[in-house]
Amino acid sequence: MQIESILASFSSILSELASVEVYLRRHLSAVYNESTVGEWLGSWVEPRRKRLAQLEHDAQLQMRIGGKVDGGDIYSPELDVQMDPET
């Protein structure tokens, strides 16, 4: 079933994201004060972590009831990464 493989991916990505956060916190703290680091991580890492955690939770619930995961009405466009190649 695809939900099972997605669930394993969510767990792996969340683990990697936690490692990236530790790495960024350590290295950003060498340049910026703690409040700036916290604000940056809160703006860029935390929303994605929350979104992935919600998707993982939804996938677990769907596995229990045998349904499918489609993200439902929890989508929030402000959590999408906006990349401007010209900046």
C-alpha positions in Angstrom: 0.0 0.0 0.0 1.3 3.5 -0.9 0.4 5.0 2.4 2.8 2.7 4.2 5.7 3.9 2.0 4.7 7.5 2.4 4.6 7.1 6.1 8.1 5.7 6.2 9.2 8.7 4.0 7.6 11.2 6.4 9.4 9.7 9.4 12.7 9.8 7.5 12.3 13.4 6.3 11.3 14.6 9.8 14.4 13.0 11.2 16.6 14.6 8.6 14.9 18.0 9.2 15.7 17.7 12.9 19.3 17.1 12.0 19.3 20.1 9.7 17.8 22.3 12.4 20.5 21.3 14.8 23.2 22.0 12.2 21.7 25.3 11.2 21.2 26.4 14.9 24.9 25.7 15.7 26.3 27.4 12.6 23.9 30.4 12.5 24.6 31.0 16.2 28.2 31.6 15.3 27.1 34.6 13.2 23.8 35.8 14.6 22.3 36.3 18.1 20.0 33.7 19.5 16.8 35.6 18.9 17.6 36.0 15.2 18.5 32.4 14.9 15.2 31.4 16.6 13.2 33.7 14.3 14.9 32.4 11.2 14.3 28.8 12.2 10.7 29.6 13.2 10.1 31.2 9.8 11.8 28.6 7.6 12.1 25.3 9.3 9.2 25.1 11.8 6.4 25.6 9.4 7.7 22.7 7.2 8.2 20.5 10.2 4.6 21.2 11.4 3.3 20.4 7.9 5.2 17.2 7.6 4.2 16.1 11.1 0.5 16.8 10.2 0.8 14.8 7.0 2.4 12.0 8.9 -0.4 12.1 11.5 -3.0 12.1 8.8 -1.4 9.2 7.0 -1.4 7.2 10.3 -5.1 7.9 10.7 -5.9 7.0 7.2 -4.0 3.7 7.5 -6.2 2.9 10.6 -9.4 3.4 8.6 -8.1 2.2 5.3 -8.6 5.4 3.4 -6.3 7.6 1.4 -4.2 10.7 2.2 -4.9 13.8 0.2 -4.0 16.6 2.6 -7.6 17.6 2.9 -8.4 21.1 4.1 -5.2 21.5 6.1 -3.3 22.9 3.2 -1.8 26.3 3.9 -0.2 28.2 0.9 2.0 30.2 3.2 3.9 27.0 4.1 5.0 26.6 0.5 8.6 27.5 -0.2 8.7 30.5 -2.5 12.0 30.7 -4.4 12.9 33.7 -6.5 15.9 32.8 -8.6 16.7 36.5 -9.3 17.3 37.3 -5.6 
